[in-house]
């Protein structure tokens, strides 16, 4: 059923929750897992006067750090015999994730949601939501363990009510 699973990461523990889900599906279906991270151009951290050479250097440093991170995440999966590939793109996350999913013709996108609060979501939106709405491919969203919002209802609470 699944031969390629795309797992977009961002270097956070929140995003890594998706890896476990992808691992379970990958083991069951013998699918290849593609760990993917988008490096945004670090131009904000480089003074304008520094020029293109410094911007390129800063971008390469980010790519190198990202590659080391992805290899670290991939290592335990590879040790379990799962076929894993790591890839990096530079640009805007949502577009890069959708482009990668299309280019690789993945069967499933597994990613994490980050609960940032209602105001943040209203103003900025979420990458997970944009990916979900921007693709026709199946998307599995791994959500936070606990969501700290006033109107959150835990499923266990629903079943325990009399």
N, C-alpha and C positions, 0 to 999 in steps of 0.2 A: 504494500500500500504506500509506504513512504520510502523513497530512495535518497532524498536530500532534505535536510532540515537546516534552516537558517536560524541562528541564534544571535541577534544583535545585542551587543554588550556596550557598556559605557564606563567600565572600570570600577563600578560600585558593587557593594555586596547585594544591594537591592536587585540589580540587573542579573547577578549570578544565580538568583533563585530559578531563573529559566533554564539554567544548565542541567539541573537535576531532572527536570521534566523532559528535556531533550534527550538526556542520557537514557532514561527509562524507555522512551519511545524508540530511540536508536538501537538499543540492545534488543528490543522485541522485534524490530522490523529489519535489522541489519542496515539501517540507513546511515549515510554519511552525515556527520554534523559539521556545519560550517560556522565557526565562531567568527563573528564580524563586528568590527568597531569602526566608527566614523570619527576621524580626527578633524575637529574644526580648526580652521586656520587660526593660529595663535597670534594674529596680527595685533590684537589688543595689548598683548604683553610685550610687543616690540615697539620701541619709539619710532615714530614716523621718520625721523632723521637717520635712523639706522640703515634704511634702504632695503632693497630686494635681497641682497646677500644675507643679511641678518634674519629677514623673514623666512627665507628658505632654510637657513640653519635651524631656526626655532621650530619650523614645521618638521624637519627631519628628526630633531630631538624628540618631538612628540610621537612621531611614527615609531622610533626606536623603543621608547618607553611602552607604547601600546603593544608592539610586537612581543616584548618581554612578558607583559601582562597576559596576552592571549596564549602564549606558549605555556605559561604557568597554569592557566585554567585548563588547557588542553591535555597537559601531562597525565593527570589521573584518568582521564577518559581513554587516552591511548594505552595506558597500563592495563585497562580492562578489555583491550582488544577492539575498541570502537574506532572506526575510521573517522578521523577528525582533520579538518583543514582550517587554517587561520587566514583571515584576509582583512585588509585595512583599506579604507577609502578616506580621502580628504574632501570635506565639503559640509553640506547641510545634512543632518542625520535622516530626516524623514525621506527625502528624495533619494539619498544614497542607499537606504535600506530597500526601498521599493525597486530601485534600479538593479540592485544586487539580486533580489528575489526573482526578478524577471530574467536577468541575464543568466543566472544559474538554473532557472526553471525549477525552483524548489517546490516541494510538495507541501511544506508546512513551515510557518514562521512561528518560533517560540520565543516570546519576549516577556519581560517583566514590566509591571506598571509601577510607577513611583507616585505615591500619594503626596501631592504638593499642596493640597488645599483647594477649596472651591474657587477662590479669587484667582489664584494662579492659573487654574485650568480655564476659567472664563476668559482671562486676558490672553494667555499664551497658548492654551490647548496642551495636549500631551502628545508626545511622539507616538506612544502606543496607540492612542486613539486615531491619530492621523494615518498610521500604517494600517490599522484595522479597516478604516474607511476607504483607504486608497488602493487596496488590493482585492482581487477576487480569490486569492489563495486562502486556505484555512490559516487562522491565526489562533494560537493558544497563548492566553495571557496568564502569567503567574502573578498573583497579587500579594501585597504585603501581608505578613502574619496577622498583624493587628492594624486596624484602621481607626485612627483617633478622630472621629467626627461625631457630632451630637446625634445625628439621625441614623447612625449605623446600627443595624440589627444583626446580631450573630445568629447563624442558623441553629446552633445548639439551644439558644434561648427560645427560639420559636418552638422547637420540639419539646422543650421542658415545660412550657406553659400548659396550664390545665383549662 
